[in-house]
Amino acid sequence: MKALLMISRYLVIAMFYTMTAAWSADRPNFLMIAVDDLRPMLGCYGHSGIHTPNIDRLAERGVVFERAYCQYAKCGTSRLSLMTGLRPDTIGVFSNNEKDVAAFRKRHSDAPSIAAWLKQHGYHTQSFGKIYHDGWDNAADWNVPSSPGRPREMWEVVDDADPGQPTLIAERLDCPIMQSPDVDDEHLFAGRMTTQVIATLNSLPKNAPAFLAVGYRRPHLPFIAPKKYFDMYQPDESWLAPGAIPGDDLPVMAWYNSDGYVGSARRVGLTMPNPPNRQQAMAWNGYEMRSYVGVPNHGTIDVATQLRLLQAYAACVSYVDAQVGRLLNSVDQSPQFRDATIILWSDHGWHLGEKTAWGKMSNYEIATRVPLIISGPGISPGRTSAIAELVDLYPTICHLADVEAPSQLQGESLNTVLQDPQRKSKAVAFSQYSRFGGKYMGRAIRTDRYRFVKWIDVKTQQVVERELYDHQTDPHETRNLAVRIENSELVQRLEHQLNTNWR
């Protein structure tokens, strides 16, 4: 009898491990790569002068979304929206204040992140670098502690006097705008993190599918990358932004993105006008960047400095691309991860001088359009002009993982486009941005042809400004057609579409 019991016990254990292994084999592994502040300035998006051979390699075997948009052009809100599948108005977090995030999670305790949801459904989940906004990580999302790096890793710099020494964390308002140390890739955090991810790929548990989230902080400021990537670029004036001076018909609140830095300027003894007039706005615009050492706090940024900034941004993009290449090579050599689904995205775009702005934090195409590439088994490679939103990634991942999506999601699965890149998905994308301490909210709708933005006074709900741009004739959004009487019917139609479909 005892022998029979022992045999039965071994049979049950064997069946469990057999079923677990089979179940694991049927579930795809995921490698999700997030790149901070990356506009679609990549070879695979038509920028042949930018050296991104590895992201281009991923693009060749996946679907390249040519018109993907974030829902809020600021790190914290955009990433929280993507990870929870909820739109910014539902989240209600428009600052980088950790208390606001804690309050959101308390209000929406029944809204698990995509990582938490996959974890509940048997996935091993693990994160590296910046996935949420720094400081916003949720330990419950992951099977093992996250690996974000040191506190304030964003401001990693090298000691100019001795670059070979371990990197330092700079004081925020005493941080250089750029550095190009002659060091190996792994001397900086992005390279060290990539090595850690590769080691993890080779030691994952075999009895569960995995969801690995890898977040690169560059090309977010400060622009710091090894010298060899700076040496790839010698920008000339053809690199300078088109539409660098905003037209008189563009509302100041639309393109002025320094309103959240009044306190930062005050800490270094400067008084930033709030709100500014048009001339003041152009002089102070882009203060996220201007707050670093090496560029003027306000006033004209000369052409030579602009070209150095463009070189530094491109160098950071190529540095991250090299790390992505290391990941792809490791995935290709991994028996367990060889057939993984790989998703690469950025949290928003970035102005590089357009409309005198440097940084994100606007509703314009340059700030809201993002790179998005998805590759994996069963996905038909190609390019698509279908409109996509970052909020769509949560339901898309659920579909690919064959996991039922939670009911609260506000995006739509992109599966039909992944099966056939020529298929269309949704008709419009939505984005929004809050201005002047939450006094105004700009809500935008992007159709196949137009971008329409309505700015309201949050307290009175009255419309204070409207914008309309025709991408067929004005791809750089330099002419606000909303101010022209002959476009009043089109403005009314788009405003009705925005009001009716806003979520």
Helices and strands as residue ranges (DSSP letters): H 2-26, E 30-35, G 43-45, H 53-60, E 62-69, H 75-84, H 88-91, H 98-107, H 114-120, E 124-129, G 139-141, G 153-155, E 156-157, E 168-169, G 172-174, E 178-179, G 185-187, H 189-201, E 210-216, E 223-224, H 227-230, G 237-239, H 252-255, G 259-261, H 262-267, H 278-284, H 287-290, H 303-333, E 341-346, E 351-352, G 354-356, E 358-359, H 365-368, E 369-375, E 382-389, G 390-392, H 393-401, H 415-419, E 429-435, E 440-446, E 450-457, E 463-470, G 481-483, G 485-487, H 488-501
